[in-house]
Amino acid sequence: MPWKECDRVSLRREFVALATRPDANVSQLCLRFGISRPTAYKWLERFAAEGLDGLADRSRRPRTMPGRTSDELEQAVLGIRTDHRCWGGRKIRARLQALGVVQAPAASTITAILRRHDQIDPQEASKRQALGRFEHPRPNDLWQMDFKGEFKMLDGRWCYPLTVLDDHSRYSLAIRACGDQFGATVKDQLIEVFRRYGLPWRMLMDNGKPWGCPHGQLGWSKLAVWLLRLDVAVTHARRYHPQTQGKEERFHRTLKQELLLGRCVTDLAAAQRLFDPWRRMYNCDRPHEALAQRPPATRYAVSPRVYPETLAPLEYDGVFSVRRPSKVGQFGFQGRLCKTSEAFSGLAMGLRGTIDDGVFRVYLGRHRVGWLDLRGSSRGAKNLPVVAARPSGLGAAGRWALAGLRSNAAPSPEDHCTIEEEPL
């Protein structure tokens, strides 16, 4: 039985003083002090051997620890942690195994080592939790693209890191230091990426510039139309739902924590020199928890779809009516003047009828980019104002209401056409 909680050493001294008297009854003293006979004789033996010092508490730590991690291995753990301040026990263990350590400590042991050396913030550790994940089944099925938050450089300009990530493998296809967020800049960077890794089947972006268009430009940007011409489908994230691009958001957090936090760079060239080696480390060395602690390079393969230096002409079979919008996005169809995004200016667009009379699907190549409704005059459609496209919240592909017009005349029900982008 344990001693009662009140200056246990004083109780032991009192017990020993009473139990060592010639006429002492040890059994009765055990009952009165609330301890067992083995406990009583243990302290009597220690007092006889060491005096009062023997009554003090002793460490329960074993004199020898055969399973204790060696100092060399412990230093290797701390060395990896020094180089990668955000890595935890699982990543460090996977990295030790990749470096050839046959008997790498368990992840829990590595975590204990980090705690023992004050390498883990308890508040940060409490924030970690398992998340549900989803991914596309093959590399290059979907690439996610976005700008990481900008930061100011020592030369007074701003750097906008452009990142492209493969959804299946989490392979970082690009981290490019850009001086602006214009569509022409993104296009130049993507051409280099496409030449190296080939074309994906689809790309996911948010709704802001330069991926989509703000009100007044009817839904499609020139960058998105260029991707369609390359036969790359374009998907936009749901508005106000950053989790749609969860892998990009998580990658940006890792990039900030492991590379950008607390750093200063002089100019764009210096920023790119910072990005390139970190990207190689992330792809080839850094264990990824979502990939069973394997680096992304073990799951990625370049796309067999080669980037075409010259765009193929847009062709349609006989069931399509072909129209080429003017510089301001207007085209005539069945006696009506219709309007679409100026990004389609000069491009052959195909219109194909549906089972609803007066409703047509609109295509650019094989990609359906919207639909055209000419039923307003016959069915008394509501008078739509001639305004910019606006999202109507129909999911990842977005949906855009586009108004038609005729010259500068006042709008009327029979003057209006509607082109709406349908979800993929």
Contacts in CASP RR format, 6 or more apart in sequence:
PFRMAT RR
TARGET T0000
AUTHOR 0000-0000-0000
METHOD contacts of the structure
MODEL  1
MPWKECDRVSLRREFVALATRPDANVSQLCLRFGISRPTAYKWLERFAAE
GLDGLADRSRRPRTMPGRTSDELEQAVLGIRTDHRCWGGRKIRARLQALG
VVQAPAASTITAILRRHDQIDPQEASKRQALGRFEHPRPNDLWQMDFKGE
FKMLDGRWCYPLTVLDDHSRYSLAIRACGDQFGATVKDQLIEVFRRYGLP
WRMLMDNGKPWGCPHGQLGWSKLAVWLLRLDVAVTHARRYHPQTQGKEER
FHRTLKQELLLGRCVTDLAAAQRLFDPWRRMYNCDRPHEALAQRPPATRY
AVSPRVYPETLAPLEYDGVFSVRRPSKVGQFGFQGRLCKTSEAFSGLAMG
LRGTIDDGVFRVYLGRHRVGWLDLRGSSRGAKNLPVVAARPSGLGAAGRW
ALAGLRSNAAPSPEDHCTIEEEPL
1 34 0 8 1.000
1 35 0 8 1.000
1 36 0 8 1.000
1 39 0 8 1.000
2 35 0 8 1.000
3 11 0 8 1.000
3 12 0 8 1.000
3 33 0 8 1.000
3 35 0 8 1.000
3 39 0 8 1.000
4 11 0 8 1.000
4 34 0 8 1.000
8 57 0 8 1.000
9 55 0 8 1.000
9 56 0 8 1.000
9 57 0 8 1.000
11 33 0 8 1.000
12 43 0 8 1.000
12 55 0 8 1.000
13 52 0 8 1.000
13 55 0 8 1.000
15 29 0 8 1.000
15 33 0 8 1.000
15 35 0 8 1.000
15 40 0 8 1.000
15 43 0 8 1.000
16 43 0 8 1.000
16 44 0 8 1.000
16 47 0 8 1.000
16 55 0 8 1.000
18 24 0 8 1.000
18 29 0 8 1.000
19 26 0 8 1.000
19 29 0 8 1.000
19 40 0 8 1.000
19 44 0 8 1.000
20 44 0 8 1.000
20 47 0 8 1.000
26 37 0 8 1.000
26 40 0 8 1.000
26 41 0 8 1.000
27 37 0 8 1.000
29 40 0 8 1.000
30 36 0 8 1.000
30 37 0 8 1.000
30 39 0 8 1.000
30 40 0 8 1.000
33 40 0 8 1.000
43 55 0 8 1.000
46 54 0 8 1.000
46 55 0 8 1.000
47 54 0 8 1.000
47 55 0 8 1.000
69 77 0 8 1.000
69 105 0 8 1.000
69 109 0 8 1.000
69 113 0 8 1.000
73 101 0 8 1.000
73 105 0 8 1.000
74 113 0 8 1.000
76 96 0 8 1.000
76 101 0 8 1.000
77 92 0 8 1.000
77 96 0 8 1.000
77 105 0 8 1.000
77 110 0 8 1.000
77 113 0 8 1.000
77 114 0 8 1.000
78 113 0 8 1.000
78 114 0 8 1.000
78 117 0 8 1.000
78 119 0 8 1.000
80 87 0 8 1.000
80 92 0 8 1.000
80 95 0 8 1.000
80 96 0 8 1.000
81 87 0 8 1.000
81 88 0 8 1.000
81 92 0 8 1.000
81 114 0 8 1.000
81 119 0 8 1.000
84 91 0 8 1.000
84 92 0 8 1.000
84 258 0 8 1.000
84 286 0 8 1.000
85 257 0 8 1.000
85 258 0 8 1.000
86 254 0 8 1.000
86 257 0 8 1.000
86 258 0 8 1.000
87 95 0 8 1.000
87 286 0 8 1.000
87 287 0 8 1.000
88 107 0 8 1.000
88 110 0 8 1.000
88 111 0 8 1.000
88 114 0 8 1.000
89 107 0 8 1.000
89 108 0 8 1.000
89 110 0 8 1.000
89 111 0 8 1.000
89 114 0 8 1.000
90 107 0 8 1.000
90 287 0 8 1.000
90 289 0 8 1.000
90 293 0 8 1.000
91 286 0 8 1.000
91 287 0 8 1.000
91 289 0 8 1.000
91 293 0 8 1.000
92 107 0 8 1.000
92 110 0 8 1.000
93 104 0 8 1.000
93 105 0 8 1.000
93 106 0 8 1.000
93 107 0 8 1.000
93 110 0 8 1.000
93 293 0 8 1.000
94 287 0 8 1.000
94 293 0 8 1.000
94 294 0 8 1.000
95 285 0 8 1.000
95 286 0 8 1.000
95 287 0 8 1.000
96 104 0 8 1.000
96 105 0 8 1.000
97 104 0 8 1.000
98 285 0 8 1.000
98 287 0 8 1.000
105 113 0 8 1.000
111 120 0 8 1.000
114 120 0 8 1.000
133 290 0 8 1.000
135 167 0 8 1.000
135 168 0 8 1.000
135 247 0 8 1.000
135 290 0 8 1.000
136 142 0 8 1.000
136 167 0 8 1.000
136 168 0 8 1.000
137 168 0 8 1.000
138 168 0 8 1.000
139 166 0 8 1.000
139 168 0 8 1.000
139 169 0 8 1.000
139 171 0 8 1.000
139 299 0 8 1.000
139 300 0 8 1.000
139 301 0 8 1.000
139 303 0 8 1.000
140 166 0 8 1.000
140 168 0 8 1.000
140 197 0 8 1.000
140 198 0 8 1.000
140 199 0 8 1.000
140 200 0 8 1.000
140 201 0 8 1.000
140 301 0 8 1.000
140 302 0 8 1.000
140 303 0 8 1.000
140 305 0 8 1.000
141 167 0 8 1.000
141 168 0 8 1.000
141 200 0 8 1.000
141 201 0 8 1.000
141 202 0 8 1.000
142 166 0 8 1.000
142 167 0 8 1.000
142 168 0 8 1.000
142 200 0 8 1.000
142 201 0 8 1.000
142 202 0 8 1.000
142 203 0 8 1.000
142 204 0 8 1.000
142 235 0 8 1.000
143 164 0 8 1.000
143 165 0 8 1.000
143 166 0 8 1.000
143 167 0 8 1.000
143 173 0 8 1.000
143 200 0 8 1.000
143 202 0 8 1.000
143 203 0 8 1.000
143 204 0 8 1.000
144 164 0 8 1.000
144 165 0 8 1.000
144 167 0 8 1.000
144 203 0 8 1.000
144 204 0 8 1.000
144 205 0 8 1.000
144 245 0 8 1.000
144 246 0 8 1.000
144 247 0 8 1.000
144 248 0 8 1.000
145 162 0 8 1.000
145 163 0 8 1.000
145 164 0 8 1.000
145 165 0 8 1.000
145 203 0 8 1.000
145 204 0 8 1.000
145 205 0 8 1.000
145 211 0 8 1.000
145 248 0 8 1.000
146 162 0 8 1.000
146 163 0 8 1.000
146 205 0 8 1.000
146 206 0 8 1.000
146 245 0 8 1.000
146 248 0 8 1.000
146 252 0 8 1.000
147 160 0 8 1.000
147 161 0 8 1.000
147 162 0 8 1.000
147 163 0 8 1.000
147 178 0 8 1.000
147 181 0 8 1.000
148 160 0 8 1.000
148 161 0 8 1.000
148 162 0 8 1.000
148 163 0 8 1.000
148 252 0 8 1.000
148 255 0 8 1.000
148 256 0 8 1.000
148 260 0 8 1.000
149 160 0 8 1.000
149 161 0 8 1.000
149 252 0 8 1.000
150 158 0 8 1.000
150 159 0 8 1.000
150 160 0 8 1.000
150 161 0 8 1.000
151 158 0 8 1.000
151 159 0 8 1.000
151 260 0 8 1.000
152 158 0 8 1.000
152 159 0 8 1.000
153 159 0 8 1.000
153 264 0 8 1.000
153 265 0 8 1.000
153 266 0 8 1.000
153 267 0 8 1.000
153 268 0 8 1.000
153 270 0 8 1.000
153 271 0 8 1.000
154 264 0 8 1.000
154 265 0 8 1.000
154 266 0 8 1.000
154 267 0 8 1.000
155 266 0 8 1.000
155 267 0 8 1.000
157 179 0 8 1.000
157 267 0 8 1.000
157 268 0 8 1.000
158 179 0 8 1.000
159 177 0 8 1.000
159 178 0 8 1.000
159 179 0 8 1.000
159 265 0 8 1.000
159 268 0 8 1.000
159 271 0 8 1.000
160 177 0 8 1.000
160 178 0 8 1.000
160 179 0 8 1.000
160 180 0 8 1.000
160 181 0 8 1.000
161 175 0 8 1.000
161 176 0 8 1.000
161 177 0 8 1.000
161 178 0 8 1.000
161 255 0 8 1.000
161 271 0 8 1.000
161 275 0 8 1.000
162 174 0 8 1.000
162 175 0 8 1.000
162 176 0 8 1.000
162 178 0 8 1.000
162 185 0 8 1.000
162 186 0 8 1.000
162 189 0 8 1.000
163 172 0 8 1.000
163 174 0 8 1.000
163 175 0 8 1.000
163 176 0 8 1.000
163 248 0 8 1.000
163 251 0 8 1.000
163 252 0 8 1.000
163 255 0 8 1.000
164 172 0 8 1.000
164 173 0 8 1.000
164 174 0 8 1.000
164 190 0 8 1.000
164 193 0 8 1.000
165 171 0 8 1.000
165 172 0 8 1.000
165 173 0 8 1.000
165 247 0 8 1.000
165 248 0 8 1.000
165 251 0 8 1.000
166 173 0 8 1.000
166 200 0 8 1.000
166 296 0 8 1.000
166 300 0 8 1.000
167 204 0 8 1.000
167 247 0 8 1.000
168 299 0 8 1.000
168 300 0 8 1.000
169 291 0 8 1.000
169 296 0 8 1.000
169 297 0 8 1.000
169 299 0 8 1.000
169 300 0 8 1.000
170 247 0 8 1.000
170 251 0 8 1.000
170 288 0 8 1.000
170 290 0 8 1.000
170 291 0 8 1.000
170 296 0 8 1.000
170 299 0 8 1.000
171 283 0 8 1.000
171 296 0 8 1.000
171 297 0 8 1.000
171 299 0 8 1.000
171 300 0 8 1.000
172 251 0 8 1.000
172 279 0 8 1.000
172 282 0 8 1.000
172 283 0 8 1.000
172 296 0 8 1.000
173 193 0 8 1.000
173 197 0 8 1.000
174 189 0 8 1.000
174 192 0 8 1.000
174 193 0 8 1.000
174 279 0 8 1.000
175 255 0 8 1.000
175 275 0 8 1.000
175 276 0 8 1.000
175 278 0 8 1.000
175 279 0 8 1.000
176 189 0 8 1.000
176 272 0 8 1.000
176 275 0 8 1.000
177 268 0 8 1.000
177 269 0 8 1.000
177 271 0 8 1.000
177 272 0 8 1.000
177 275 0 8 1.000
178 185 0 8 1.000
178 186 0 8 1.000
178 189 0 8 1.000
178 268 0 8 1.000
179 185 0 8 1.000
179 268 0 8 1.000
181 209 0 8 1.000
181 210 0 8 1.000
182 210 0 8 1.000
183 209 0 8 1.000
183 210 0 8 1.000
183 221 0 8 1.000
183 222 0 8 1.000
183 223 0 8 1.000
186 210 0 8 1.000
186 223 0 8 1.000
187 223 0 8 1.000
187 226 0 8 1.000
191 307 0 8 1.000
194 230 0 8 1.000
194 307 0 8 1.000
195 307 0 8 1.000
196 302 0 8 1.000
197 302 0 8 1.000
197 303 0 8 1.000
198 302 0 8 1.000
198 303 0 8 1.000
198 304 0 8 1.000
198 305 0 8 1.000
198 306 0 8 1.000
198 307 0 8 1.000
199 230 0 8 1.000
199 231 0 8 1.000
199 232 0 8 1.000
199 303 0 8 1.000
199 305 0 8 1.000
199 306 0 8 1.000
199 307 0 8 1.000
200 232 0 8 1.000
200 303 0 8 1.000
200 305 0 8 1.000
201 232 0 8 1.000
201 233 0 8 1.000
201 305 0 8 1.000
202 232 0 8 1.000
202 233 0 8 1.000
202 234 0 8 1.000
202 235 0 8 1.000
203 227 0 8 1.000
203 232 0 8 1.000
203 233 0 8 1.000
203 234 0 8 1.000
203 235 0 8 1.000
204 235 0 8 1.000
204 236 0 8 1.000
204 237 0 8 1.000
204 244 0 8 1.000
204 245 0 8 1.000
204 396 0 8 1.000
205 211 0 8 1.000
205 212 0 8 1.000
205 224 0 8 1.000
205 234 0 8 1.000
205 235 0 8 1.000
205 236 0 8 1.000
205 237 0 8 1.000
205 245 0 8 1.000
206 236 0 8 1.000
206 237 0 8 1.000
206 242 0 8 1.000
206 245 0 8 1.000
207 236 0 8 1.000
207 237 0 8 1.000
207 239 0 8 1.000
207 391 0 8 1.000
207 398 0 8 1.000
208 214 0 8 1.000
209 221 0 8 1.000
210 221 0 8 1.000
210 223 0 8 1.000
211 221 0 8 1.000
211 223 0 8 1.000
211 224 0 8 1.000
211 236 0 8 1.000
212 219 0 8 1.000
212 220 0 8 1.000
212 221 0 8 1.000
212 223 0 8 1.000
212 224 0 8 1.000
212 236 0 8 1.000
213 219 0 8 1.000
213 220 0 8 1.000
213 221 0 8 1.000
213 341 0 8 1.000
213 343 0 8 1.000
213 389 0 8 1.000
214 388 0 8 1.000
215 387 0 8 1.000
215 388 0 8 1.000
215 389 0 8 1.000
215 390 0 8 1.000
216 387 0 8 1.000
216 388 0 8 1.000
216 389 0 8 1.000
217 341 0 8 1.000
217 342 0 8 1.000
217 343 0 8 1.000
217 388 0 8 1.000
217 389 0 8 1.000
218 329 0 8 1.000
218 339 0 8 1.000
218 340 0 8 1.000
218 341 0 8 1.000
218 342 0 8 1.000
218 388 0 8 1.000
218 389 0 8 1.000
218 400 0 8 1.000
218 402 0 8 1.000
219 341 0 8 1.000
219 388 0 8 1.000
219 389 0 8 1.000
219 400 0 8 1.000
219 402 0 8 1.000
219 421 0 8 1.000
220 340 0 8 1.000
220 341 0 8 1.000
220 343 0 8 1.000
220 344 0 8 1.000
220 369 0 8 1.000
220 421 0 8 1.000
221 341 0 8 1.000
221 343 0 8 1.000
222 343 0 8 1.000
224 234 0 8 1.000
224 343 0 8 1.000
225 341 0 8 1.000
225 343 0 8 1.000
225 344 0 8 1.000
225 347 0 8 1.000
225 364 0 8 1.000
227 234 0 8 1.000
228 234 0 8 1.000
228 364 0 8 1.000
228 365 0 8 1.000
228 367 0 8 1.000
228 369 0 8 1.000
229 311 0 8 1.000
229 314 0 8 1.000
229 347 0 8 1.000
229 364 0 8 1.000
230 307 0 8 1.000
230 308 0 8 1.000
230 311 0 8 1.000
231 305 0 8 1.000
231 366 0 8 1.000
231 367 0 8 1.000
233 367 0 8 1.000
233 424 0 8 1.000
234 367 0 8 1.000
235 396 0 8 1.000
235 397 0 8 1.000
235 424 0 8 1.000
236 396 0 8 1.000
236 397 0 8 1.000
236 398 0 8 1.000
237 244 0 8 1.000
237 245 0 8 1.000
237 396 0 8 1.000
238 244 0 8 1.000
238 393 0 8 1.000
238 395 0 8 1.000
238 396 0 8 1.000
238 398 0 8 1.000
239 391 0 8 1.000
239 393 0 8 1.000
242 249 0 8 1.000
243 249 0 8 1.000
244 396 0 8 1.000
254 282 0 8 1.000
255 278 0 8 1.000
258 278 0 8 1.000
259 274 0 8 1.000
259 275 0 8 1.000
259 278 0 8 1.000
263 274 0 8 1.000
265 271 0 8 1.000
265 274 0 8 1.000
282 295 0 8 1.000
282 296 0 8 1.000
283 295 0 8 1.000
283 296 0 8 1.000
283 297 0 8 1.000
283 300 0 8 1.000
284 295 0 8 1.000
284 297 0 8 1.000
285 295 0 8 1.000
286 295 0 8 1.000
287 293 0 8 1.000
287 294 0 8 1.000
287 295 0 8 1.000
288 294 0 8 1.000
288 295 0 8 1.000
288 296 0 8 1.000
291 298 0 8 1.000
291 299 0 8 1.000
313 348 0 8 1.000
314 347 0 8 1.000
314 348 0 8 1.000
314 349 0 8 1.000
314 364 0 8 1.000
314 365 0 8 1.000
315 348 0 8 1.000
315 365 0 8 1.000
316 322 0 8 1.000
316 348 0 8 1.000
316 350 0 8 1.000
316 363 0 8 1.000
316 365 0 8 1.000
319 352 0 8 1.000
320 350 0 8 1.000
320 351 0 8 1.000
320 352 0 8 1.000
320 363 0 8 1.000
321 333 0 8 1.000
321 350 0 8 1.000
321 351 0 8 1.000
321 352 0 8 1.000
321 360 0 8 1.000
322 348 0 8 1.000
322 349 0 8 1.000
322 350 0 8 1.000
322 351 0 8 1.000
323 331 0 8 1.000
323 332 0 8 1.000
323 333 0 8 1.000
323 348 0 8 1.000
323 349 0 8 1.000
323 350 0 8 1.000
323 351 0 8 1.000
324 331 0 8 1.000
324 346 0 8 1.000
324 347 0 8 1.000
324 348 0 8 1.000
324 349 0 8 1.000
325 331 0 8 1.000
325 340 0 8 1.000
325 342 0 8 1.000
325 344 0 8 1.000
325 345 0 8 1.000
325 346 0 8 1.000
325 347 0 8 1.000
325 349 0 8 1.000
326 345 0 8 1.000
326 346 0 8 1.000
327 342 0 8 1.000
327 345 0 8 1.000
327 346 0 8 1.000
328 339 0 8 1.000
328 342 0 8 1.000
328 345 0 8 1.000
329 339 0 8 1.000
329 340 0 8 1.000
329 341 0 8 1.000
329 342 0 8 1.000
329 344 0 8 1.000
329 345 0 8 1.000
330 337 0 8 1.000
330 338 0 8 1.000
330 339 0 8 1.000
330 405 0 8 1.000
331 337 0 8 1.000
331 338 0 8 1.000
331 340 0 8 1.000
331 349 0 8 1.000
332 338 0 8 1.000
333 351 0 8 1.000
333 360 0 8 1.000
333 372 0 8 1.000
333 374 0 8 1.000
333 417 0 8 1.000
334 374 0 8 1.000
336 374 0 8 1.000
336 406 0 8 1.000
336 415 0 8 1.000
336 417 0 8 1.000
337 404 0 8 1.000
337 405 0 8 1.000
337 406 0 8 1.000
337 407 0 8 1.000
337 417 0 8 1.000
338 372 0 8 1.000
338 404 0 8 1.000
338 417 0 8 1.000
338 419 0 8 1.000
339 386 0 8 1.000
339 402 0 8 1.000
339 403 0 8 1.000
339 404 0 8 1.000
339 405 0 8 1.000
339 417 0 8 1.000
339 419 0 8 1.000
340 349 0 8 1.000
340 362 0 8 1.000
340 402 0 8 1.000
340 419 0 8 1.000
341 389 0 8 1.000
341 402 0 8 1.000
344 364 0 8 1.000
344 369 0 8 1.000
347 364 0 8 1.000
349 362 0 8 1.000
349 363 0 8 1.000
349 364 0 8 1.000
349 369 0 8 1.000
350 362 0 8 1.000
350 363 0 8 1.000
350 364 0 8 1.000
350 365 0 8 1.000
351 360 0 8 1.000
351 361 0 8 1.000
351 362 0 8 1.000
351 363 0 8 1.000
351 372 0 8 1.000
352 360 0 8 1.000
352 361 0 8 1.000
352 363 0 8 1.000
353 359 0 8 1.000
353 360 0 8 1.000
353 361 0 8 1.000
354 360 0 8 1.000
354 361 0 8 1.000
354 371 0 8 1.000
356 375 0 8 1.000
357 375 0 8 1.000
358 373 0 8 1.000
358 374 0 8 1.000
358 375 0 8 1.000
359 371 0 8 1.000
359 372 0 8 1.000
359 373 0 8 1.000
359 374 0 8 1.000
359 375 0 8 1.000
360 371 0 8 1.000
360 372 0 8 1.000
360 374 0 8 1.000
361 368 0 8 1.000
361 370 0 8 1.000
361 371 0 8 1.000
361 372 0 8 1.000
361 422 0 8 1.000
362 368 0 8 1.000
362 369 0 8 1.000
362 370 0 8 1.000
362 371 0 8 1.000
362 372 0 8 1.000
362 419 0 8 1.000
363 369 0 8 1.000
368 422 0 8 1.000
369 421 0 8 1.000
370 400 0 8 1.000
370 419 0 8 1.000
370 420 0 8 1.000
370 421 0 8 1.000
370 422 0 8 1.000
371 418 0 8 1.000
371 419 0 8 1.000
371 420 0 8 1.000
371 422 0 8 1.000
372 417 0 8 1.000
372 418 0 8 1.000
372 419 0 8 1.000
373 381 0 8 1.000
373 417 0 8 1.000
373 418 0 8 1.000
373 419 0 8 1.000
373 420 0 8 1.000
374 417 0 8 1.000
375 381 0 8 1.000
376 413 0 8 1.000
376 414 0 8 1.000
376 416 0 8 1.000
377 413 0 8 1.000
377 414 0 8 1.000
380 413 0 8 1.000
381 413 0 8 1.000
381 416 0 8 1.000
382 413 0 8 1.000
383 411 0 8 1.000
383 412 0 8 1.000
383 413 0 8 1.000
383 416 0 8 1.000
384 401 0 8 1.000
384 403 0 8 1.000
384 404 0 8 1.000
384 411 0 8 1.000
384 416 0 8 1.000
384 418 0 8 1.000
385 403 0 8 1.000
385 411 0 8 1.000
386 403 0 8 1.000
386 404 0 8 1.000
386 405 0 8 1.000
386 411 0 8 1.000
387 403 0 8 1.000
389 400 0 8 1.000
389 401 0 8 1.000
389 402 0 8 1.000
390 400 0 8 1.000
390 401 0 8 1.000
391 398 0 8 1.000
391 399 0 8 1.000
391 400 0 8 1.000
392 398 0 8 1.000
392 399 0 8 1.000
392 400 0 8 1.000
392 401 0 8 1.000
392 420 0 8 1.000
393 399 0 8 1.000
394 423 0 8 1.000
395 423 0 8 1.000
396 423 0 8 1.000
396 424 0 8 1.000
397 421 0 8 1.000
397 422 0 8 1.000
397 423 0 8 1.000
397 424 0 8 1.000
398 421 0 8 1.000
398 423 0 8 1.000
399 420 0 8 1.000
399 421 0 8 1.000
399 422 0 8 1.000
399 423 0 8 1.000
400 419 0 8 1.000
400 420 0 8 1.000
400 421 0 8 1.000
401 418 0 8 1.000
401 420 0 8 1.000
402 418 0 8 1.000
402 419 0 8 1.000
402 420 0 8 1.000
403 411 0 8 1.000
403 416 0 8 1.000
403 417 0 8 1.000
403 418 0 8 1.000
404 415 0 8 1.000
404 416 0 8 1.000
404 417 0 8 1.000
404 418 0 8 1.000
405 411 0 8 1.000
405 415 0 8 1.000
405 416 0 8 1.000
406 415 0 8 1.000
409 415 0 8 1.000
END
